[in-house]
């Protein structure tokens, strides 16, 4: 049941109607049922790994909590954390990476002249497993660290993991944030309804009108070999907009739906293409994942406290695993490594960049900012090429074509891409300049104009949206 | 707070929401009109519907020269297709029929008259044939006789292909034979059309699953037929009227000096029922709620028997599209309108029949 499907458009109002009639406990029980129904609409068997991992995490956390109550040292809780880690990462590894590693092992054998017979397992990847695994892990790790008390009710924890708006593609909710909202009675405020509806309308516009319209253009060029430099450039720019609108559109809808039920999800995107450095990009792009990786992987590895070499090592490990999290394919690993290298490169160049920033004052401030913005956008876009490409051969041929970026520019396609992306670009500029993401709540925008703009957004979404496509991040 | 203040606040709130509702509706309507203007060149404020293409005249409905509506465009003579060439000895063929002939779902230039022209001219006789699409949605085979005479006088076709739509005779008990279908008188004031509503309707139709669509259609049929006597079988008088009109059309064709080719009516339904038949049949029946679904199929079968009989009696070439194409769902975009594939098949069948006619003597060389 995709957010952009008729089924969801029927499902959501029914859920809201029933939800508003119930008491707090009733609401939670009903949301568990609704979320199970939502998840089972893809495949009811997906519920079993989810149930298994949440049950394990619940009991592990409960044991850790009683260990804390008994005043035992942290070491006593370690075995429960290990059980939780092994269960969650084991499930993720089995469902998502089993065939990947088996195939890679087989290919390596072929490369050295040994053709090993390897069984291909027919494993169906449960949708959203990468997201809920990280959410569940944040719970047990936080309880282990003593930052969070284990919840007494299994169903509260189950709902926090299963809650349908974030279940399949995030934002990755920290247990500390969501469980607190589950256990306390919620009251949906008028502002939450307004913001929620705004996010839903804007999210659908980004997904249906922008991302889904760009998807065929991108697919067409990526399917062509060989493509000219101009075509590759167009496709990569289009993909940069597509993936942003696709994923942030999903996130906006998820956050909007949650707000309608009185929940607050974390912000996942904050104008990522306005980043002027790789580290800033990761503070603006998929914030819930990058902060998860920072708190539960990079910092436990040592972060930047053990010298330059270890910092670089930690960065590379974090980004490589972050890349692998996106999908069981080597191009995602390459994408992660690429971003790791960018972060290291930034650290190396930081003294020079800071010096130039200090020198570029007054009249030079804006051109310097725009230059950094432009360069970072190009670097990000090259990363998207690695992300989107189907093979290393394609990466090589497209990278070679990019050496002549203006050769064979498809002007018609480029103008279509620009036209489709224009509303999002305008809104992003307004958001950046005004410093508020709720761009419709500008003080200079009267209510009548706001109503007219929402109507226009709806019109474009309903009548000029492309054929519904699955969200890109659903595969992760 | 006093009652009066509370009431005043409530009224202000209602007025504010009403104003927002008005702004939203107006914006949506304006967006729909600007969209039509940009996409199709539609007038921003005038009416814009299928009537743009065909207008009533003293001699019945006629195509409006250079008119356009959505993807359909008429030439300077009011026919769908390219401009009619100056008479240079080419063999002119007129396709005479309703929406199936005019073309509804096909890609541009893939409606069967266009494909027929392409097929005929792709043989060594390059540019020997010119096919004029005289199809007019909703036109009965008998109600367009004067249209046929007018075409004959202006264009002197050598061949007229007649593709009748039998269901147009549901409830008809007297032949038309040139009598135009009465056009309802226009009221003095007509409410301006709300284009956004049509667009919403089309979008809902696209989105709804077939089961839901069938259910809504059945409700629509029940509503339309609630005061009518629903026929289980087609009336024999209707078939008689169709037969008489076929004779009239053949006579008119001969009167204008052309050779007629009669075509049986093809549809998507086969003898063995399919799972999706109900969906398509309810869609079809929505246009003829006074006849039951089984009656529609019976009418098609009986009408085709009559068409074959008329062709035999009148010694005219017959293209049995019903026998060749019916039942193959790939040919049809709905119950009877063609897909690109169906139009191509129809054109091939017709090209074979046309090639058997000697255009020099304008007489069929064989049947």
Contacts between the chains, C-beta under 8 A, distances in Angstrom:
chain1	res1	chain2	res2	distance
A	6	B	207	4.9
A	6	B	208	7.3
A	6	B	209	7.3
A	447	B	16	7.8
A	447	B	20	7.0
A	448	B	19	7.4
A	448	B	20	7.7
A	448	B	23	5.3
A	451	B	20	4.7
A	451	B	23	4.4
A	451	B	24	5.3
A	451	B	27	7.3
A	452	B	23	5.6
A	452	B	24	7.4
A	452	B	27	4.3
A	454	B	24	7.2
A	455	B	23	7.4
A	455	B	24	4.5
A	455	B	27	3.8
A	455	B	28	5.1
A	455	B	31	7.0
A	456	B	27	6.2
A	456	B	31	5.9
A	458	B	28	7.4
A	459	B	27	7.7
A	459	B	28	5.7
A	459	B	31	4.2
A	459	B	32	7.3
A	459	B	35	7.6
A	462	B	200	7.8
A	462	B	203	5.9
A	463	B	32	7.7
A	463	B	35	6.9
A	463	B	199	5.8
A	463	B	203	6.7
A	464	B	35	7.8
